[in-house]
Each structure stands twice: as structure tokens, then as C-alpha cells.
């Protein structure tokens, strides 16, 4: 679990809100970042149901990518409760050496997966 989840959330918020048309709301007590028509692209998760993890949940292209990420880096990626069956992946923020460049890239990819084709085209993605 992160020793400073508020600082992690501030950094995640900055990365998410830099995405086109991003908005934030609370859902199930957690900050959620979404684009038009309520399409969620990032959940911020801290100690959900006492699991001791600080992470974000991101969209993946599907079960194959989700499985590949968990298999390749199980200390970093995990299947988040409730969201994993829909293809979401958990990316831990409480790893000893957090790679913020990788986190930013995954947030951008998750935005692309959530955006409509028209919105992707409008913003050159």
C-alpha cells in the first residue's frame, strides 16, 4: 500500500485530466476518470476491501492482453476485483520503483480504448 495515496492520486489526476475531454467523478467511493458519455478509462484504487494495494485500473484490449500483462509482470499487474472480468487490469502504484512513464503510457492507451472513433480521430489518436 502506498505510504502517500493522496500524492499518488494527485499525480494520477494530473495524468488523466491531461487527456482530451477527461472528467472526474466518484464511483463506489473511488475517483474515476472518464470521457464523454460516461466512458471510464481509469479507476483509482486504494486499499479496496482492505486488500492493501494502491493502484489504478485500466482498460485492456481484452482477456489476452490482460493475461499477458499479469503473466509477464505479476508484481506490477493484477486482476482487480469486479473489474477484471470486463478486461480491466490493475497497475500497482505501490511498487518499490514506480515507473511513471509506463503509467502515463497505459493511461493514454486506456483513453484510446475508451474513446469513440470520432473522438480518437478528432484528437489524432
Beta strands, then each sheet from edge to edge (+ up, - down):
strand 1: 23-27
strand 2: 30-35
strand 3: 39-46
strand 4: 54-58
strand 5: 77-78
strand 6: 89-92
sheet 1: 1+ 2- 3+ 4- 6+ 5-
end
